[in-house]
Amino acid sequence: MYLTSAVKCGKTAYGIQTDTIVACSRLLEQELALFKHVKVLMLMGDVAIKAVNAIARRAGEARVIPAGATYKLRNGTYQFRGARVFPSYLQAGPSFFIEKVKRRMIAEDIAAALACAA
């Protein structure tokens, strides 16, 4: 198991703008290229989803994860360069402690990803 952040550039505001995600996804792309035999990618949050979609678009590939609400997308089957991709929620921030249903969904998504990687 390997954990990393989707954006490796410093934030200049509370949120991360789409153009920053796209520009900084080049660093993520280089990092992912180091792992040739990845079975599973968990995309925890919208920023991670946008970053991987930006990498795919730059290479002329289709979007990995379609646009839409995470709760609708999380049970879909998605692939990126031979790896199964699981979109899920970010495991941090104030909403993690408020929305108990998200904690359950994150746990389910992690269990599904681990089962797929086994």
C-alpha positions, 0 to 999 in steps of 0.5 A: 500500500502506498499513500500520496496526495493528489496535489503536490503544489502549495495552496494559496487559498482555502480551496484548490482551483481547477487550473492548479490541480491540472498543472500540479497533476504532472507531478502526480503523473510522474509519481504514478509512473514509478509504480508499474504494477498498481492494481488499485487506485483510491481517489479520495475526494474531488481533487484526486478525481480531477487530478487523475482525469487531468492526467488521462485527458493530457494523454488523449484518454477518456475521463477515468471518473465521469462527472457527478456526485461521489455517492452516485459514482462510488459503486461504479467500475472504473479503470485507469491504465490497468488499475481498478479505480475507486472514487470515494470521499476525502477522509479529512475535514469538518464534514467527516465528523458531521456526516456519519454516512460518509464515514461508513461509505469511506470504510466500505470503499476501503474494504472493496479496494483492499479486496480487489487488491488481494 
